[in-house]
């Protein structure tokens, strides 16, 4: 037990040393030529205009999150497409026995050549799998479309919303003042 603790302690000391050593060496080796130009605030090589302490517009975060949500769901289509494509191929009555065995092995994650002809997926089962897969993806896609419609109706995809709301408030303030 103490051997394991010693190895973990040694690993932690080596890790901390590797983190701190470049910082300490850099502190003593680097030149210290501070000028007014080096002390200026910059962003992307451009001089700042106005205060840099403004609140970041949350629409950017909203759109980024929506992109991630609606982009990640594409990853769920690939396994479905592989199973659905294999099932529709296996549903063909005229498929050769060798092809049926090869596709069945791929769908069931079996070693090539390890499946007998009687163990292969039959056309009736493949047809049922394809129909079930089709309706499953319709439900999945329907849920995505409901979410998309909700986001659209809520106005989270409208870039002009905040600007138009500001103009409305300004015009109301001018007309009442």
BAFI-421955 format. One record per residue (C-alpha): y, x, z; residue number from 1. Coordinates in steps of 0.02 Angstrom, whole numbers, padded with zeros to 5 digits. Example, Ala and Ser with C-alpha at 12.3 -4.5 7.8 and 13.67 -1.06 7.14 Angstrom:
<sites>
       y       x       z  resi
  -00225   00615   00390     1
  -00053   00684   00357     2
</sites>
This chain:
<sites>
       y       x       z  resi
   00000   00000   00000     1
   00123   00138   00042     2
   00084   00221  -00125     3
   00147   00064  -00216     4
   00303   00054  -00107     5
   00337   00238  -00140     6
   00323   00213  -00329     7
   00438   00061  -00324     8
   00564   00156  -00217     9
   00557   00305  -00335    10
   00580   00189  -00485    11
   00732   00106  -00404    12
   00812   00273  -00359    13
   00784   00339  -00536    14
   00857   00181  -00611    15
   01013   00185  -00502    16
   01035   00370  -00539    17
   01023   00339  -00727    18
   01156   00204  -00712    19
   01277   00300  -00603    20
   01260   00476  -00675    21
   01349   00440  -00842    22
   01490   00350  -00750    23
   01519   00492  -00629    24
   01507   00626  -00765    25
   01625   00527  -00877    26
   01752   00511  -00736    27
   01766   00700  -00721    28
   01747   00749  -00905    29
   01856   00624  -01000    30
   02039   00664  -01035    31
   02173   00566  -00944    32
   02313   00546  -01074    33
   02391   00380  -01029    34
   02530   00323  -01144    35
   02626   00160  -01157    36
   02536   00119  -01319    37
   02365   00141  -01238    38
   02415   00029  -01094    39
   02466  -00115  -01208    40
   02360  -00271  -01212    41
   02276  -00301  -01379    42
   02150  -00419  -01455    43
   02053  -00377  -01612    44
   02181  -00244  -01658    45
   02323  -00371  -01667    46
   02471  -00382  -01548    47
   02467  -00536  -01438    48
   02584  -00680  -01472    49
   02634  -00776  -01317    50
   02542  -00774  -01153    51
   02363  -00717  -01149    52
   02329  -00831  -01001    53
   02308  -00992  -01099    54
   02164  -01111  -01073    55
   02029  -01094  -01205    56
   01999  -01252  -01304    57
   01835  -01331  -01248    58
   01799  -01400  -01422    59
   01736  -01228  -01471    60
   01607  -01234  -01330    61
   01560  -01413  -01375    62
   01532  -01373  -01557    63
   01434  -01215  -01512    64
   01320  -01313  -01395    65
   01295  -01450  -01524    66
   01252  -01319  -01654    67
   01123  -01242  -01539    68
   01046  -01410  -01496    69
   01035  -01470  -01676    70
   00983  -01298  -01740    71
   00844  -01267  -01615    72
   00758  -01429  -01662    73
   00723  -01352  -01832    74
   00602  -01235  -01744    75
   00499  -01388  -01696    76
   00481  -01438  -01879    77
   00384  -01281  -01928    78
   00227  -01309  -01823    79
   00230  -01492  -01869    80
   00243  -01449  -02054    81
   00095  -01330  -02041    82
  -00016  -01461  -01958    83
   00044  -01603  -02069    84
   00020  -01500  -02228    85
  -00155  -01449  -02176    86
  -00199  -01628  -02128    87
  -00140  -01697  -02295    88
  -00241  -01564  -02387    89
  -00395  -01606  -02284    90
  -00371  -01792  -02318    91
  -00411  -01759  -02502    92
  -00588  -01822  -02539    93
  -00609  -01701  -02685    94
  -00575  -01543  -02582    95
  -00715  -01414  -02593    96
  -00820  -01377  -02439    97
  -00760  -01195  -02434    98
  -00577  -01248  -02438    99
  -00608  -01384  -02307   100
  -00688  -01254  -02192   101
  -00547  -01127  -02219   102
  -00409  -01254  -02185   103
  -00502  -01324  -02033   104
  -00522  -01148  -01962   105
  -00336  -01116  -01984   106
  -00286  -01281  -01902   107
  -00407  -01260  -01757   108
  -00369  -01073  -01732   109
  -00549  -01021  -01766   110
  -00606  -00853  -01832   111
  -00628  -00854  -02021   112
  -00810  -00884  -02065   113
  -00858  -00947  -01891   114
  -00862  -01133  -01932   115
  -01005  -01229  -02009   116
  -00977  -01363  -02141   117
  -01024  -01501  -02018   118
  -00889  -01442  -01895   119
  -00748  -01450  -02023   120
  -00618  -01587  -02010   121
  -00673  -01737  -02113   122
  -00556  -01835  -02228   123
  -00549  -01989  -02114   124
  -00497  -01886  -01963   125
  -00373  -01787  -02068   126
  -00296  -01947  -02135   127
  -00277  -02014  -01957   128
  -00198  -01849  -01903   129
  -00077  -01852  -02050   130
  -00024  -02032  -02016   131
  -00001  -01996  -01830   132
   00097  -01838  -01870   133
   00208  -01932  -01992   134
   00254  -02066  -01865   135
   00277  -01934  -01728   136
   00404  -01841  -01834   137
   00492  -02005  -01876   138
   00513  -02039  -01690   139
   00573  -01860  -01660   140
   00695  -01869  -01804   141
   00753  -02042  -01747   142
   00794  -01975  -01573   143
   00892  -01833  -01655   144
   00988  -01955  -01763   145
   01030  -02065  -01613   146
   01098  -01910  -01524   147
   01195  -01859  -01679   148
   01269  -02035  -01697   149
   01318  -02033  -01513   150
   01406  -01865  -01530   151
   01492  -01922  -01689   152
   01547  -02090  -01614   153
   01610  -02001  -01459   154
   01719  -01891  -01570   155
   01650  -01723  -01519   156
   01638  -01671  -01701   157
   01819  -01718  -01738   158
   01927  -01560  -01742   159
   02089  -01656  -01759   160
   02063  -01766  -01607   161
   02156  -01657  -01482   162
   02302  -01629  -01600   163
   02319  -01814  -01640   164
   02307  -01860  -01455   165
   02447  -01736  -01416   166
   02556  -01807  -01555   167
   02525  -01985  -01493   168
   02575  -01937  -01316   169
   02730  -01848  -01381   170
   02783  -01997  -01487   171
   02757  -02117  -01341   172
   02861  -02005  -01229   173
   03001  -01996  -01360   174
   03003  -02184  -01389   175
   03007  -02225  -01202   176
   03136  -02089  -01162   177
</sites>
